[in-house]
Amino acid sequence: MIRAGRLTYIAIAVAAQQIAASGAVPVRQTIHSPEYRTLLVYPENRRYEAPVIHGTGSDERITVSFDLMGDERRYLRYELIHCDENWEPERLTPAELTRGFNEGQIEDAEYSRGTVSRYVNYRLQIPNEDVSPLLSGNWTVRVYEEDRPETTVLEARFMIAEDAVDITGQTSGRTDIDTNAGHQQLEVTVDTHGSGVRDIAGDMRLVISQNGRSDNCVMVSTPLRMEGSKAVYAHDSDLIFDGGNEYRRFESVSLTYRGLHVAAIGTTTEGEERESSEGEETYVVELEPDRPRAESGYEYDSTQQGRYTIAAEDTDNPDSEGEYALTLFALEMDEVDGGSVYVEGDLTGRRLDESSRMIYNRESGRYELGLRLKQGSYNYQYVTVGPGETMGKTKMTEGDSYRTLNEYGIAVYYRRQGDRYTRLLGYGVIRN
């Protein structure tokens, strides 16, 4: 046995202003209540892509899936909120936002079957018969319990792109600060022909993310040059990113046999350890201890850039038949002076906060963290954050290489003076 060591507009706006003041783009997927877990947001049938619908009025749909722990189904409702490029809510009326209603009830709910951990799996697809967004841009799905409409339990964010511009680009290890070393530099071209855009520098903004991360997103507005209808963004310090390394991987698809990077599988009684819940037994998955890769050099691996998928052996429906396990991470390294170490990836909601911060164990000489995760195949990495900083760094824990296969999401926003909302002209992906 292993021993496992309806928000008002004002409230939303205040939270967004606090985040904007910190200089960071808000985390796209957020769970506010510990009773809810495994929030997934993706285009229907395309799990490993960014949550983007291409074309207003298209047949594409976004899937939102999550679990409520326990064996009691609660009546959940949701509403849609349109946001600007910083994910700050915009003042629009329900009639401007959607066709039909702007809110609805989440009716697709399924109880877990054959699992030690009891939960209810909820699923929502947008657009649907009741709610259909009319506008391009950033959208937040705010979920709340029917009898407590003022309390948000989770927020799922997605985008609708008009596909009104063409986005192309490339990455290079030959950057303005080094050559074939630890960085990658982007050059992005946006062709606005036929889009109606006039003042590119004044009205258009590019938001660029690396591997779906929110802590190192950048926003650029001024192109280096114009080539007819094409705006070229290049030789800008904001377009230089740490190369990082390929994401680490593990698989907990089986709780009988050790999967990829799993050292041991066992059980413990919840209540004995920090993942307590009425003294129930739970599975524990101990991962192989990790070590920093900064000195070991770059090694190619095929990963999903920090994403994960739910999967379990002997079932075709892991969403309701997958088991939860307390998953133990360990990073063997010296304690970081004045900084903190975090587990980064979709498995932690891309949040660098107390929920993903590792604790240093001086007796064992390693950083440790336990996360209660559903069975599946996971990507993750370790990042450090210095005092007073918000951006995670990979140099000390993973190393940085210009050869790393990174995925850059390019969102092109447009808003003229006097417009009531921010449009998303296009969304593209650049892979090196």
C-alpha positions as CSV (number, residue, x, y, z in Angstrom):
1,M,0.0,0.0,0.0
2,I,1.2,3.5,-0.9
3,R,0.7,6.2,1.7
4,A,-0.1,9.5,-0.2
5,G,2.1,12.1,1.6
6,R,-24.9,34.5,-11.7
7,L,-21.7,36.7,-10.9
8,T,-22.7,40.3,-11.5
9,Y,-21.1,42.3,-14.2
10,I,-19.3,44.4,-11.7
11,A,-17.8,41.4,-9.9
12,I,-16.5,39.9,-13.2
13,A,-15.1,43.3,-14.3
14,V,-13.3,43.8,-11.0
15,A,-11.6,40.4,-11.3
16,A,-10.6,41.1,-14.8
17,Q,-9.2,44.5,-13.9
18,Q,-7.1,42.9,-11.2
19,I,-5.7,40.4,-13.7
20,A,-5.1,43.1,-16.3
21,A,-3.3,45.2,-13.8
22,S,-0.9,42.3,-13.1
23,G,0.1,42.3,-16.8
24,A,-1.1,38.7,-17.3
25,V,-3.8,37.3,-19.6
26,P,-6.4,35.5,-17.6
27,V,-6.3,31.7,-17.4
28,R,-8.8,30.5,-20.0
29,Q,-10.2,27.5,-18.1
30,T,-10.9,28.0,-14.4
31,I,-12.5,25.9,-11.7
32,H,-13.6,27.9,-8.7
33,S,-14.9,25.1,-6.5
34,P,-12.8,22.1,-5.4
35,E,-15.9,19.8,-5.8
36,Y,-15.5,20.2,-9.6
37,R,-12.7,18.6,-11.6
38,T,-11.4,17.6,-15.0
39,L,-12.6,20.6,-17.0
40,L,-12.1,20.0,-20.7
41,V,-12.9,22.5,-23.5
42,Y,-12.3,21.6,-27.1
43,P,-13.8,21.6,-30.6
44,E,-16.2,18.7,-31.1
45,N,-14.2,15.5,-32.0
46,R,-10.9,17.4,-32.1
47,R,-9.6,17.0,-28.5
48,Y,-6.0,18.2,-29.2
49,E,-6.9,21.5,-30.8
50,A,-7.5,25.0,-29.2
51,P,-11.2,25.7,-28.3
52,V,-11.9,27.8,-31.5
53,I,-14.9,27.8,-33.8
54,H,-13.9,28.9,-37.3
55,G,-16.6,31.0,-38.9
56,T,-19.6,32.7,-37.3
57,G,-22.7,30.6,-38.1
58,S,-20.6,27.5,-38.9
59,D,-21.6,23.9,-38.0
60,E,-18.7,23.6,-35.6
61,R,-19.4,23.2,-31.9
62,I,-17.4,23.5,-28.7
63,T,-17.6,20.7,-26.1
64,V,-17.4,21.5,-22.4
65,S,-17.0,18.5,-20.1
66,F,-16.4,18.3,-16.3
67,D,-17.0,16.2,-13.2
68,L,-18.8,17.0,-10.0
69,M,-17.4,14.8,-7.2
70,G,-19.8,12.8,-5.1
71,D,-23.0,10.8,-6.0
72,E,-25.5,13.7,-5.9
73,R,-26.5,15.4,-9.2
74,R,-26.9,19.1,-8.9
75,Y,-29.0,21.2,-11.3
76,L,-26.5,23.4,-13.1
77,R,-27.1,26.4,-15.4
78,Y,-24.8,28.4,-17.6
79,E,-24.6,31.8,-19.3
80,L,-22.4,33.2,-22.0
81,I,-20.3,36.4,-21.6
82,H,-18.6,38.1,-24.5
83,C,-15.1,39.4,-23.7
84,D,-12.4,41.6,-25.3
85,E,-8.9,40.5,-26.1
86,N,-7.9,40.6,-22.4
87,W,-10.9,38.4,-21.5
88,E,-12.6,41.4,-19.8
89,P,-16.4,41.4,-20.1
90,E,-18.0,43.7,-22.6
91,R,-21.2,45.6,-22.0
92,L,-23.6,43.9,-24.5
93,T,-27.3,43.1,-24.2
94,P,-28.5,39.5,-24.4
95,A,-30.2,40.2,-27.7
96,E,-26.8,41.3,-29.2
97,L,-25.0,38.2,-27.9
98,T,-27.0,35.2,-28.9
99,R,-29.8,33.8,-31.1
100,G,-32.4,32.5,-28.7
101,F,-31.5,32.6,-25.0
102,N,-28.3,33.7,-23.4
103,E,-28.4,31.0,-20.7
104,G,-29.6,27.5,-20.2
105,Q,-29.5,24.4,-18.1
106,I,-26.9,21.7,-18.5
107,E,-29.0,18.6,-19.0
108,D,-26.4,16.1,-20.1
109,A,-25.3,14.4,-16.9
110,E,-24.1,10.9,-16.3
111,Y,-23.3,9.1,-13.0
112,S,-20.0,7.3,-12.7
113,R,-20.2,3.5,-13.0
114,G,-17.9,0.9,-11.5
115,T,-15.5,3.4,-9.9
116,V,-14.3,3.8,-6.3
117,S,-14.5,7.6,-6.6
118,R,-18.0,8.7,-7.2
119,Y,-18.8,11.6,-9.5
120,V,-21.3,13.0,-12.0
121,N,-20.0,13.8,-15.5
122,Y,-21.6,16.8,-17.2
123,R,-21.4,17.7,-20.9
124,L,-22.4,20.8,-22.8
125,Q,-22.1,21.7,-26.4
126,I,-22.2,25.2,-27.9
127,P,-24.0,26.3,-30.0
128,N,-27.1,24.2,-29.2
129,E,-30.9,24.4,-29.7
130,D,-31.3,27.0,-26.9
131,V,-28.1,29.1,-27.2
132,S,-26.3,30.2,-30.3
133,P,-23.6,33.0,-30.2
134,L,-23.9,35.7,-32.9
135,L,-20.6,37.4,-32.6
136,S,-17.0,36.5,-33.2
137,G,-14.5,37.1,-30.3
138,N,-13.8,35.7,-26.9
139,W,-16.5,33.9,-25.0
140,T,-16.8,32.7,-21.4
141,V,-19.2,30.1,-20.3
142,R,-20.1,30.8,-16.7
143,V,-21.4,27.7,-14.9
144,Y,-23.4,28.0,-11.6
145,E,-25.7,26.0,-9.4
146,E,-29.4,26.7,-10.0
147,D,-30.1,27.4,-6.3
148,R,-26.9,29.6,-6.0
149,P,-26.9,31.8,-9.1
150,E,-24.5,34.3,-7.6
151,T,-21.7,31.8,-7.1
152,T,-19.6,30.7,-10.1
153,V,-18.4,27.1,-9.9
154,L,-16.3,27.2,-13.1
155,E,-15.6,29.2,-16.3
156,A,-14.9,27.7,-19.7
157,R,-13.5,29.9,-22.3
158,F,-13.6,29.5,-26.1
159,M,-13.2,31.7,-29.2
160,I,-15.2,32.3,-32.4
161,A,-13.0,33.4,-35.4
162,E,-14.4,35.1,-38.5
163,D,-11.6,33.7,-40.7
164,A,-11.5,37.2,-42.3
165,V,-7.7,37.4,-42.5
166,D,-5.0,35.0,-43.6
167,I,-2.3,34.2,-40.9
168,T,1.0,32.8,-41.8
169,G,4.4,32.7,-40.1
170,Q,7.5,30.9,-39.1
171,T,9.8,30.3,-36.1
172,S,13.6,30.5,-36.1
173,G,16.4,29.7,-33.8
174,R,18.3,32.7,-35.2
175,T,16.9,35.3,-32.9
176,D,17.8,39.0,-32.1
177,I,19.4,37.8,-28.8
178,D,21.1,34.5,-29.7
179,T,21.6,32.0,-32.5
180,N,20.6,28.4,-32.2
181,A,20.6,28.5,-28.5
182,G,17.7,28.6,-26.0
183,H,15.2,30.8,-27.8
184,Q,12.7,30.9,-30.7
185,Q,11.7,34.0,-32.5
186,L,8.4,34.4,-34.5
187,E,7.7,36.2,-37.7
188,V,4.0,36.6,-38.3
189,T,2.2,37.9,-41.4
190,V,-1.5,38.9,-41.4
191,D,-3.1,39.5,-44.8
192,T,-6.1,41.8,-44.2
193,H,-7.2,41.9,-47.9
194,G,-11.0,42.1,-48.0
195,S,-11.4,42.3,-44.2
196,G,-12.3,46.0,-44.1
197,V,-9.4,46.8,-41.7
198,R,-8.0,50.3,-42.2
199,D,-6.0,51.4,-39.2
200,I,-3.9,48.2,-38.6
201,A,-1.6,49.7,-35.9
202,G,-4.4,51.5,-34.1
203,D,-7.3,49.0,-34.3
204,M,-5.7,45.5,-34.6
205,R,-4.1,43.4,-31.9
206,L,-2.3,40.1,-32.0
207,V,-2.3,37.9,-29.0
208,I,0.2,35.1,-29.2
209,S,0.4,32.1,-26.8
210,Q,2.9,29.2,-26.6
211,N,1.5,25.7,-26.2
212,G,-1.7,27.0,-24.8
213,R,0.0,28.7,-21.8
214,S,-1.5,31.9,-20.4
215,D,1.4,33.0,-18.2
216,N,3.7,34.0,-21.1
217,C,1.1,35.3,-23.6
218,V,2.1,38.4,-25.5
219,M,0.2,41.2,-27.3
220,V,1.6,43.1,-30.2
221,S,0.0,45.9,-32.2
222,T,2.6,47.6,-34.4
223,P,3.9,45.7,-37.5
224,L,7.5,46.1,-38.6
225,R,6.4,46.8,-42.2
226,M,3.5,46.7,-44.6
227,E,3.6,44.8,-47.9
228,G,0.4,45.9,-49.6
229,S,-2.5,44.4,-47.5
230,K,0.0,42.3,-45.5
231,A,1.1,43.4,-42.0
232,V,4.5,41.8,-41.1
233,Y,5.4,41.4,-37.4
234,A,9.1,40.7,-37.0
235,H,12.2,41.7,-35.0
236,D,10.1,42.5,-32.0
237,S,11.4,41.5,-28.6
238,D,7.9,40.4,-27.6
239,L,8.1,37.7,-30.4
240,I,11.1,36.0,-28.7
241,F,10.1,33.0,-26.5
242,D,12.1,30.6,-24.3
243,G,12.5,27.4,-26.3
244,G,11.7,25.1,-23.4
245,N,11.8,21.4,-23.9
246,E,9.4,18.7,-25.0
247,Y,6.7,18.1,-22.4
248,R,7.1,15.1,-20.0
249,R,4.5,12.3,-20.2
250,F,2.8,9.7,-18.1
251,E,-0.1,7.3,-18.5
252,S,-2.5,6.1,-15.9
253,V,-4.8,4.3,-18.2
254,S,-4.4,1.1,-16.2
255,L,-4.6,0.9,-12.4
256,T,-3.5,-2.7,-12.5
257,Y,-0.3,-2.4,-14.5
258,R,2.2,0.4,-14.4
259,G,1.9,2.6,-17.4
260,L,4.4,5.1,-18.9
261,H,6.5,6.8,-16.2
262,V,4.5,5.2,-13.4
263,A,6.6,3.8,-10.5
264,A,3.9,2.2,-8.3
265,I,0.1,1.9,-8.0
266,G,-1.7,1.4,-4.7
267,T,-4.5,2.5,-2.5
268,T,-4.9,4.6,0.6
269,T,-7.8,5.8,2.8
270,E,-8.8,9.3,2.1
271,G,-8.8,11.2,5.3
272,E,-5.4,9.8,6.2
273,E,-3.7,12.2,3.8
274,R,-4.3,15.7,2.5
275,E,-6.8,14.5,-0.3
276,S,-9.4,13.7,2.4
277,S,-13.0,12.9,1.7
278,E,-15.1,11.1,4.3
279,G,-12.5,8.3,4.8
280,E,-13.1,6.6,1.5
281,E,-10.5,4.5,-0.2
282,T,-8.8,6.0,-3.2
283,Y,-6.2,4.9,-5.7
284,V,-2.7,6.3,-5.6
285,V,-0.4,6.6,-8.6
286,E,3.2,7.3,-7.8
287,L,5.2,8.6,-10.8
288,E,8.8,7.9,-11.4
289,P,11.0,10.7,-9.8
290,D,11.9,13.4,-12.3
291,R,15.2,15.3,-12.6
292,P,16.0,18.6,-14.2
293,R,16.9,18.4,-17.9
294,A,18.8,21.6,-18.2
295,E,22.2,19.9,-18.4
296,S,21.1,16.7,-20.2
297,G,20.5,18.4,-23.6
298,Y,17.5,18.3,-25.9
299,E,15.9,15.0,-26.8
300,Y,13.0,14.8,-29.3
301,D,9.8,13.4,-28.1
302,S,6.3,13.4,-29.6
303,T,4.0,15.2,-27.2
304,Q,0.7,17.1,-27.2
305,Q,2.1,20.4,-25.9
306,G,0.8,20.1,-22.4
307,R,-2.6,18.6,-23.1
308,Y,-4.2,15.4,-21.8
309,T,-6.9,13.0,-22.7
310,I,-9.1,10.9,-20.5
311,A,-8.7,7.1,-21.1
312,A,-9.1,3.9,-19.1
313,E,-8.6,0.3,-19.9
314,D,-11.6,-2.0,-20.6
315,T,-14.1,0.8,-21.3
316,D,-15.2,2.8,-24.3
317,N,-16.7,5.5,-22.0
318,P,-13.9,6.8,-19.7
319,D,-15.8,10.0,-19.1
320,S,-18.1,8.2,-16.7
321,E,-16.1,5.0,-16.1
322,G,-12.7,6.4,-15.6
323,E,-11.2,6.2,-12.0
324,Y,-9.7,9.1,-10.0
325,A,-6.3,8.6,-8.4
326,L,-4.1,10.7,-6.2
327,T,-1.1,11.2,-8.5
328,L,2.2,11.9,-6.9
329,F,4.9,14.1,-8.6
330,A,8.5,14.4,-7.4
331,L,11.3,16.5,-8.9
332,E,14.7,15.7,-7.4
333,M,16.7,19.0,-7.3
334,D,18.1,21.5,-4.9
335,E,15.7,24.0,-3.4
336,V,15.3,27.1,-5.5
337,D,16.5,30.2,-3.6
338,G,13.6,32.6,-3.3
339,G,11.5,31.0,-6.0
340,S,8.8,28.4,-6.4
341,V,8.4,25.4,-8.6
342,Y,5.1,24.5,-10.3
343,V,3.6,21.7,-12.3
344,E,2.4,23.3,-15.6
345,G,0.0,22.0,-18.2
346,D,-3.7,21.5,-18.9
347,L,-3.8,19.0,-15.9
348,T,-3.4,22.0,-13.6
349,G,-5.6,24.4,-15.7
350,R,-2.4,26.3,-16.7
351,R,-2.5,27.9,-13.3
352,L,0.6,28.9,-11.4
353,D,-0.9,29.2,-8.0
354,E,-1.2,27.2,-4.7
355,S,-3.0,24.4,-6.5
356,S,0.0,23.6,-8.7
357,R,2.9,24.7,-6.4
358,M,5.2,22.0,-5.3
359,I,6.5,21.7,-1.7
360,Y,10.1,21.1,-1.0
361,N,10.9,18.1,1.1
362,R,14.3,18.7,2.7
363,E,14.5,15.1,4.0
364,S,14.2,13.6,0.5
365,G,15.8,16.5,-1.3
366,R,13.0,16.9,-3.8
367,Y,9.9,18.9,-4.7
368,E,6.6,17.0,-4.2
369,L,3.0,17.5,-5.2
370,G,-0.1,15.4,-5.2
371,L,-2.9,16.0,-7.7
372,R,-6.2,14.0,-7.9
373,L,-6.4,13.2,-11.6
374,K,-8.7,11.1,-13.7
375,Q,-7.2,8.1,-15.6
376,G,-5.7,9.1,-18.9
377,S,-2.6,10.2,-20.8
378,Y,-1.0,13.4,-19.6
379,N,1.6,15.9,-20.6
380,Y,3.3,18.1,-18.0
381,Q,6.4,20.2,-17.3
382,Y,8.0,21.9,-14.3
383,V,8.5,25.7,-14.3
384,T,10.0,28.1,-11.8
385,V,8.6,31.5,-10.8
386,G,10.7,34.1,-9.1
387,P,9.6,36.5,-6.3
388,G,7.2,39.1,-7.7
389,E,7.0,37.4,-11.1
390,T,4.1,35.7,-12.8
391,M,5.7,34.0,-15.8
392,G,7.0,30.5,-15.5
393,K,10.6,29.8,-16.6
394,T,11.8,26.4,-17.9
395,K,15.6,27.1,-17.9
396,M,16.3,25.6,-14.5
397,T,13.9,22.6,-14.6
398,E,13.5,21.6,-18.3
399,G,16.2,23.5,-20.1
400,D,15.7,25.7,-23.2
401,S,16.4,24.7,-26.8
402,Y,15.7,26.3,-30.1
403,R,14.8,22.8,-31.5
404,T,11.8,22.2,-29.2
405,L,8.6,21.5,-31.1
406,N,6.4,24.3,-29.8
407,E,2.9,25.3,-30.9
408,Y,2.1,29.1,-31.2
409,G,-1.5,30.2,-31.3
410,I,-2.1,33.6,-33.1
411,A,-5.3,35.4,-32.4
412,V,-6.0,38.6,-34.4
413,Y,-8.4,41.0,-32.7
414,Y,-10.0,44.1,-34.2
415,R,-11.9,47.0,-32.6
416,R,-12.4,50.5,-34.1
417,Q,-13.0,53.5,-31.9
418,G,-16.7,53.6,-31.1
419,D,-17.3,49.8,-31.7
420,R,-19.3,48.0,-29.0
421,Y,-17.3,44.8,-29.0
422,T,-14.0,43.3,-30.0
423,R,-14.0,41.0,-33.1
424,L,-11.7,38.0,-33.6
425,L,-10.8,38.3,-37.3
426,G,-8.8,35.1,-37.3
427,Y,-7.0,32.4,-35.4
428,G,-4.0,30.5,-36.7
429,V,-1.4,28.1,-35.4
430,I,2.4,28.1,-36.2
431,R,4.4,25.0,-35.4
432,N,8.2,25.0,-35.7
